[in-house]
Amino acid sequence: MVLREKLGQLLIVGVAGTELTKNEESFLIKNNIGGVVLMGRNTHSPEQIHSLCSSIQKLRHQTKFKTPFFISIDMEGGRVARLKAPFTQWPPLKKLGEIDSPSLAFNMAMSMGNELRAVGINIDFAPCVDVLTNLNNTVIGDRALSSDAEIVAKMSSALIRGYMKAEMIACAKHFPGHGNTMLDSHEELPIEQVSMERLNEVELVPFRKAIRSRVDLIMMSHVLFKSIDAQYPASLSQPMNHLLRQELRYRGLIITDDLEMKALTHHWSTEEIAIRALEVGNDLLLYCNELKTSETALDALEKAVSQERISLARIEDSFQKIAKVKRDSLRTIDPLPWSEAKEIIGHEDHLKIAKAIEEGRIPEGLAQGA
């Protein structure tokens, strides 16, 4: 079963509620699953989230390789924020971009990261480094820092470094850019006609900066760029993976956006999505909702290996990359003791920073330069 358990490390999966069921515990242990993603349905209160993360990490001692779990969440600020008050409520990145202070960005991410880490979360699917070139794009909208690629690059680099300071794994998304689209990939497959020259001049600028900032994780979008791959969206595209790995020389982990989104499921089967996502070079496959879908994906991947469509070397490459990031970046595995964690959540200093960003100013006493 070593193959199945190595494949399991390549999945981040969703769970149903505010605590693990026996079936979920069994699935995570038996398949040596790499991580869990927390959605709104999993986050009732700080103490409950702390307890849930504790129970997830305790399961590592019963798994094949006893490696810690990735525990991930979408916490960008603004409308994409799974954690509600009393966690600090951060303004959308648009407001941060308008202030254009890397030091403020660094402190925002560090403060947010400290609250997440306190309850046991170790990956934030942030920052959104999309350049908002289409002002009618409501999918991204105020989630973007700016319509200026250089501002997005500068500020997202500071955010990434702030997350790193808090021992949080940051994730630059949505490669190679979701800022020009009109369609929501949760519902439909967006198709972009922009040229490679345009991508190099605009959309890829922040990703290059993120890579230089040593970001551990980049998320592939479910957007089809006809100039690069006329058949598959970035998340299932070999040429797009080549662009990121070879042209941009990225050596960190690549994760898909949620593979249960309709941009994919309206066009391909669960089995084909999983196989294609892994064979083109993604390291982590994200399944946010149905555990059954994750199980179907694992079965399909095992079968693809037996049929020699996916090589053992392809699996081993991602497995070793994941192991390295967990070893190097997860210095604090379990949540802080609750008595300490509750003092960090919604800390007065964090609230002051959030209020200043909302009001479009730099808080008093904040040094410039991150």
N, C-alpha and C positions, 0 to 999 in steps of 0.2 A: 504493500500500500504506500510505499514511499513516493511514487509518482503522484498519486492522488493528494498526498499531504503536501507535496511541493507545489502542486497546482493550487491548493487551498491558500497558500501564502500570497498568491497573486490576486486574491479577491478581497474587496472591501464590501461588506453586506449590511443591509438594513435589518432592524429588528422591529417587532410589532408595537411594543408599549413602553411603559415606564420602568419595567423590570424584566429580566430575562425569563422566558418560559423554560421548562425542562427540555422541550424539543429544541429550542434555540441553543441552549447550553450544549446539548449533545451534538448538534450540527457544527458548532464552532470548534469543539474539541476533536471530534472524529475526523473532520476534514482539515484540521490545522489551519483554519481561516486566518488570513493576514490582518484583517481589521474590521471595524464596525463603523458605520456612519450614523450619526444621530440626527434625526429629523424633528420637526415640531412635536410630533406625537410622542417623542421620547423625553421631552424636556418639560417637566411640570414645575419643579422648584430646584433651587441650588442644592439642597440637601439630598433630594431624590436623584439628581444628576450625579452628584458625588458618589452616592451609593451604587448607582448603575455602573459607573466607570470602575469602581472598586470591584464589583462582582465580575465584570468582563475581564479585568486584568488578572484576577485570581485564577481564572480558567487556564492561563498560560502554563501553570504547573502541571496540568493534566494533558497537555498537547505533546505531539511527537518531538518537536524541536525546542519546546519551552521558551520560545521567543515572545517578547511582549506584543500586545495587539496595538495596531494603529487604532486610535479612537478619533474620528474626524467629525467635522461640522462645517456648515456654511455660516460664517459670521463675518460679513463684510462691513456692516454698518448700514444705516438706512433701512430700506424695506427687506433686505436680505440679512436677517438676524434671527437665528433660531432661539437664542437665549433672551428672555424678557427680564424686566426688572424683578428683583433688585440687582441683577447684573447691569453694569453700565450700558446705557443705550447710546450708541455712537451714531453721529450724523452720517448721511451718505457721503461717499468719497468725492462727489462733485464739490461739496462745500470745502473739503480739505484741499482739493486741487485749486480752488479759487484763491485760497490763502497763500498757496505756493511756498510753503515752508517745510523743507525736508526734516528739520528738527522736530516740528510738530507732528509730522507723519511718523517719524521714528518713535516718538513718545506715545502716540496713539496706539500703534501696533504693539509696543512693549507692554503698555497697560492692559490692552485687550488680551494679549497673550498670557500675561500673568494671571488674569481671572480664569481663562480657559484651563491653563495648566493646574491651577489650584484644585479644580474639580476632576482632573484626570484626562482632559482632552489634550491630544498631542499634535493633531493636524488641523489647521484652519484652511479651508478651501478659499483662500484669499491671499493676495489682493487680486481684484479684477484689473488687468492691465490693458483692457481693450481701449482703443482710441475711438472716441465717439465722433466719427466722420459723418454719420447720418443723424441729424438732430431729430428726425422723426422715429428713431429707433427706440421704442418704449421698452423693449426687452432689456436693453442695457441702460440707456438713459442716465439717471443720476448715479448709477453704480460705477460709471467711468469717472476717472479723475479729471479728464479734460478732452478737448478735441485737438489739442496740440500734443503731438507724439513725444516731443522732448520733455514737456512737463510731466506727462504720464510716466516716461522713463525715469526721470529724476525722482519723482515722488514715490513711485512703486518700489524703487531701489531702497529708499529710506524705510518704507513699510516692511519690506522683506528683512532688512537688518534689525528692525525693531522686534519683529517676531522671533528672529534668531536669538536676540539678546534675552528674550523671555523663555528660551528653550522650546520654542514652538516651531513645528515644521510648517513653512509657508508654501502656498501653491499659486503660481502665476497662471492665470486663465484669461481667455479661452483661446488657445493656440489654433491658427495663427492670427486670430482676431475676430471678434463678434460685434464690432462697433459700427459696421456699415449695413447690417442686415435689417430687414423689416419683419421677417417671420420669427416666431418663437419656436426654437428647436424642441421644446417640450411637446409641441403639438404638430409641427410640420418640419420638413427638411429645408432649411434656407440654402439657396444657391447664389453664389457670388461670381461676378464676371470680372473682378479686378485683376489687373495684370501682375506678373511677378515683380516688375519694376516698381509698381505702386506699393506692393506689399513690403518690399525692401525699404522704400522711402518713408513709409508710415507705420503700418501694423506691426512690423517686426522690430521696430526700434526699441519699444519697451521690453520685448522678450530678450533681445541681445543684452540689454542692461541688467535684466533679472538674472541672466546666466552669469554675467560678470560678478553679480552680487552673491553668487553661489547658492541660488535657490535650489532646494532639494527636490522640488516637485513641480511639474508643468502639466496642466490639464488640456487634453485635446478636445476641440469643439466638435459638435455635430453639424458642421457647416461644410458644404461642398464648394470648393474653389475650382472652377472649371479650367483655369489656367495651369493648375498643377495636377489635378486628377479629375477627369470628366465623369468618373463612375462612382467614386466613393467619397464620403465626407472625411474630414481630417482624422477623426477617431478610428476610421477603418482603412486609412490610406497609406500604402507603402511609400509613395513619393513624398507625402507630407512628413512621415517619420524620417525619411532620408534628409529632408530639408532641415529638420530640427537636429538630428544627430550629426550629419556630415557637414552641412553648410554652416549651421550655427554652433556646431561642436559642443552640443549639450551632452553632459555625461551623467546627469542625475536621473531620477525616476520620472517616467511618463505615465500618467493616469488618464483613463477615458473620462468623459462626462458620463452621467448615469446612462447605462446601456438599456434601461427600460423606457427611455424617452421615445416619443412617437416619431421623431425624425428618423429613427432607425427601425422601430418595430412595424411601421407601416410599409416597409420595403424589404426587410429581411427577417428570417426566423430567429428565435432566441439562440438556437444552436449555431447558425451561421454567423451571427453577430459576435458571439463569444470566440469562435475559432478565428474569424477574420481579425478581430481586435488583437488577439495574442500573436498571430502569425506575422502581422505587419510590424510588430515591435513595441506595442504598449507593455509596460511592466505590471500595471495594476488595473484591474477591471472593476468598475464601480457599479454596484446594484443597490439602489436606495430603498427598494420597497419589498418585493415578494421574495421570501426565502426560497420558495419553490423554483423561482427563476434562477437563482444562484446554483441550486442543485442541478437543474437541467443543464446549465452552462458547464459545470464541472464534469458531468457525464459526457457531454459533447466534446470537451477538450481531451478527456481520456481516450475517447474513441478516435479523435483526430491524431493522437500520438500513435495509437495502435495501427492506424492506416498510413502512418508516416507522412501525413500532411503537415504536422508540426513536429519539429525535431526535439529530442531531449536537450540538445545544446541551447535551443531557443528558450526553453523553460528554465534551464540552469542559469542562463545569463540573467534573467529577471530575478530569479530566486536569490542569487548572490548579491545583486544590487540592493534588493529589499533588505536582506540581512545586514548589509553594510550600513545602510541608512539607520536601521533600528539600533545597531550597535553604536554608531557614532553620534546620532542626534537625540536618541531617547535616553538622556542622562537621568531624568526623573521619570520613573515608570508609573508608580502608583500615585493616586491623588495625595495632596498634602493632608495631614490630619485635619478633620473637620474644624477643630477649634482654630486652626491657622487659616484654613481656606475661607471661612466666613468673614474673616477680617479683611481679606483682599477683595472679595466680591463687592462691587459698587463702592470702592474706596473713595474717600473724599477727593484725593488728588486726581483720580480718574474722572470723576464727575466734573471737576473744574476744567479738565482738558476738553471733555465732550461739550460742555457748555460754551467754551471759547470757540470751538470749531463751528458750532451751531450759529454763533453770533458773528462769525467771520473775522475773528481776531486771534492773535497769539497771546496765550495767557501770560500774565506777569511772571517774571523770574525764569522763563524758559530760555535757555541758552540757544543761540543760533548754531546750526551745523550739527548734523547727526553723526 
